[in-house]
Amino acid sequence: MIAIIDYEMGNLKSVEKAFAKMGYDARVTDRIQVVKDAKALVIPGVGAFPDAMDQLEKKGLIDAIRQDAVSGKPILGICLGMQVMFEKGFEGNEREGLGLLKGTIQRIPPGVKIPHMGWNQLSFHQSSSVLNGIENNTYAYFVHSYYADDVQKEDLVATTEYGIQIPAVVQRKNIIGLQFHPEKSSDKGLQMIKNYGELSEC
């Protein structure tokens, strides 16, 4: 079973339906024991970084996620869920993140329309199992105003161009982040969800 972490922010049902469509048992939950028992985790999310961390803290999920990360359990962050994986966010007030990846979350610089919303291309920098069967320059669907900065080169899997180079896929061992929404990214996005589901069976 894949646990989709419910911290009352984001597109929980659409993510759950996407995994179900690809044949995986994924359940929305905020119960710590269910999270611990799951074979893999998904942190979805739409909203603000500090609110997300406040909700995770309120539900007592931060330590459970960090322990699962250390144990080697696959963890996938989507959009805001990817952003909270980093060390700090600067959306409004400075706020500590989960610290699963090195880097900070900053506002996209002026010069382009904010939010970055719509289809944009992925430029691959290295291989990842989550991108199996996906071609370089594939389009994915983005909706965000903040991005991951100071990402470690070895963690950077794919980027997209939007005024600056924006990390779109990151990975450090069992920790995977997608800045875009795979559940809204047509067949290619569903393929990524299938790829992640296969990791939960390893």
Secondary structure as UniProt FT lines:
FT   STRAND          2..5
FT   HELIX           12..21
FT   TURN            22..23
FT   STRAND          26..29
FT   HELIX           32..37
FT   STRAND          40..43
FT   HELIX           49..58
FT   TURN            59..60
FT   HELIX           62..71
FT   STRAND          75..78
FT   HELIX           80..83
FT   TURN            84..85
FT   STRAND          88..89
FT   STRAND          95..96
FT   STRAND          104..107
FT   TURN            110..111
FT   STRAND          116..121
FT   STRAND          123..124
FT   HELIX           129..131
FT   TURN            132..133
FT   TURN            136..137
FT   STRAND          139..144
FT   STRAND          146..149
FT   HELIX           153..155
FT   STRAND          156..161
FT   STRAND          165..172
FT   TURN            173..174
FT   STRAND          175..178
FT   HELIX           182..184
FT   HELIX           186..199
FT   TURN            200..201
//
